[in-house]
Amino acid sequence: MRRPRATRPVGMVATWFGTGLLPRMPGTWGSLATLPPAAGLAWALGPLGPACGGMLATAVGVWAAGRYARAAGETDPGAVVIDEVAGQALTLAAVPLSPLGYALAFVAFRITDTLKPWPVRRLERLPGGWGIVADDLGAAVYAAILAGIAVRLIGGS
């Protein structure tokens, strides 16, 4: 099993600049590494910023994740975290740019990405890079709803 190098374009995108190669919990590292660029996008463009970032991560992520998985000989290599980047960014678009909003969105996304509520797990069956990325987009829908409700209940802005 041969993995693409993280210094090549496919590896850089798929592992989110090597974040997915960190020890233990690569998905959590990928989600954490999404927070600063998403905050920058939100500061510059409002909620549209992280939403656009998530869409861009989805577009390049499907390509990079599929190529990386083929090269690694795996269906969903743990080092691929661009799917977490896409899902986390889309979740962040649903909350205000605040420490509380971002903390709630981070926790909500990690929970929904781990548990994969129905029908999210079914999305893993899609072929290639779509199967790697789509379940995280589904988890992001649940997470955005949960985080949005939590922010409104707590009153954080």
ZIVENNOR-V449321 format. One record per backbone hydrogen bond with DSSP energy under -0.5 kcal/mol. CO is the residue of the C=O (numbers start at 1). NH is the residue of the N-H. If there is no record, write none. Layout:
BEGIN
{{CO & NH} {CO & NH}}
END
This chain:
BEGIN
{{1 & 3} {5 & 8} {5 & 11} {8 & 12} {9 & 13} {10 & 14} {11 & 15} {12 & 17} {13 & 16} {14 & 81} {14 & 82} {15 & 19} {15 & 20} {16 & 19} {18 & 21} {19 & 22} {25 & 29} {26 & 30} {27 & 31} {28 & 32} {29 & 33} {30 & 34} {31 & 34} {31 & 35} {32 & 35} {32 & 36} {33 & 37} {34 & 38} {35 & 39} {36 & 40} {37 & 41} {38 & 42} {39 & 43} {40 & 44} {41 & 45} {42 & 46} {45 & 48} {46 & 49} {46 & 50} {47 & 51} {48 & 52} {49 & 53} {50 & 54} {51 & 55} {52 & 56} {53 & 57} {54 & 58} {55 & 59} {56 & 60} {57 & 61} {58 & 62} {59 & 63} {60 & 64} {61 & 65} {62 & 66} {63 & 67} {64 & 68} {65 & 69} {66 & 70} {67 & 71} {68 & 72} {69 & 73} {69 & 74} {71 & 2} {77 & 80} {79 & 81} {81 & 85} {82 & 86} {83 & 87} {84 & 88} {85 & 89} {86 & 90} {87 & 91} {88 & 92} {89 & 93} {91 & 94} {92 & 95} {96 & 98} {98 & 102} {99 & 103} {100 & 104} {101 & 105} {102 & 106} {103 & 107} {104 & 108} {105 & 109} {106 & 110} {107 & 111} {108 & 112} {109 & 113} {110 & 114} {111 & 115} {112 & 116} {116 & 121} {117 & 120} {119 & 122} {119 & 123} {120 & 123} {121 & 124} {122 & 125} {123 & 126} {127 & 130} {127 & 131} {128 & 131} {128 & 132} {129 & 133} {130 & 134} {133 & 136} {133 & 137} {134 & 138} {135 & 139} {136 & 140} {137 & 141} {138 & 142} {139 & 143} {140 & 144} {141 & 145} {142 & 146} {143 & 147} {144 & 148} {145 & 149} {146 & 150} {147 & 151} {148 & 152} {149 & 153} {150 & 154} {151 & 155} {151 & 156}}
END
